[in-house]
Amino acid sequence: MNPTIEQFRKRAKTYSSSANWISDRRLIKAHLEACARRPPGHVLELCCGTGMVGRDFRAEGWSVCGIDLTRAMAEEANRYFPCICVAAENIPYLDGSFDVVVLRQAYFLLEDGQKALAEAHRVLKPGGVLVLSQTVPYSAADADWLGRIHRTKQAQLKRFFTEETLALELKRGRFRLARRRRLSVRENITRWLAAAPELSAAKRAEVCGLIDHAPEAYRRLHRVSAKNGEVFEDWNWVVFTARKKKLP
Ligand SMILES: C[S@@+](CC[C@H](N)C(=O)[O-])C[C@H]1O[C@@H](n2cnc3c(N)ncnc32)[C@H](O)[C@@H]1O
């Protein structure tokens, strides 16, 4: 089986509460605020997982559809809005079907990110927006160490992105960057690792050790701390609002 599907199949039932960022209100709201000037229309959540972002769009009056590669995740999302199990690289919707496409914390997992962006571009209406978000380094000072942590904790990582390399991806995908917003979400690393069934005990210890013994610049930027045997740190999020150009 595809290892990405295998990883998220194991996580599907407990995914929604497996890390703080997944249900963080400020982070979810940032995706809605990225489209605040639009009246509610049609939104497609790509790689939607259990549909945590789409649920809020639905509550605000949007008509929501989702797609996810992992059937067990798509089934969870399908409890809240129609969701189908397909790859983001081959979206089964007609051209110009959506006002907004959302993609949170999955671009780094995609086999062919540019193909998924081309598909997102195709299914958006002219003037529609892609809201793409992901965890990225705070600056050059933590980038190498964070890349090391991500490569250790996520075997399915296809490429490690910074804010700038993500922005370039969007431009290459023919999107115009309208806005970018940054926010920090504090994570309990010990709890997060315990909820990652795909990681062996040795891998969990390795990830925890990399954070606990990170260089000073990393520890300062991520505000690493330990309390009662648990390790905490901030994750830096970027939320891009990227526009599909209107027809001339
Ligand atoms: C880290 S989870 C993020 C889920 C959701 N976007 C969220 O923010 O809670 C990544 C999700 O991407 C899905 N995924 C990975 N590769 C995919 C692909 N090529 N097409 C569609 N979904 C994909 C996985 O199945 C998983 O549910």
The ligand as a Gaussian input file, in Angstrom:
#p B3LYP/6-31G(d) Opt

LIG

0 1
 C       -1.316000      16.284000       7.668000
 S       -2.845000      15.784000       7.003000
 C       -3.681000      17.342000       6.836000
 C       -5.174000      17.162000       6.775000
 C       -5.972000      18.464000       6.702000
 N       -5.586000      19.235000       5.550000
 C       -5.817000      19.302000       7.947000
 O       -5.311000      20.410000       7.855000
 O       -6.236000      18.841000       9.043000
 C       -2.433000      15.417000       5.329000
 C       -3.576000      14.805000       4.533000
 O       -3.215000      14.831000       3.145000
 C       -3.702000      13.663000       2.534000
 N       -2.957000      13.468000       1.278000
 C       -1.650000      13.177000       1.139000
 N       -1.307000      13.106000      -0.160000
 C       -2.439000      13.375000      -0.866000
 C       -2.753000      13.474000      -2.252000
 N       -1.821000      13.275000      -3.203000
 N       -4.010000      13.769000      -2.616000
 C       -4.984000      13.966000      -1.680000
 N       -4.758000      13.875000      -0.344000
 C       -3.498000      13.608000       0.055000
 C       -3.493000      12.577000       3.594000
 O       -4.298000      11.448000       3.343000
 C       -3.881000      13.340000       4.854000
 O       -5.242000      13.186000       5.153000

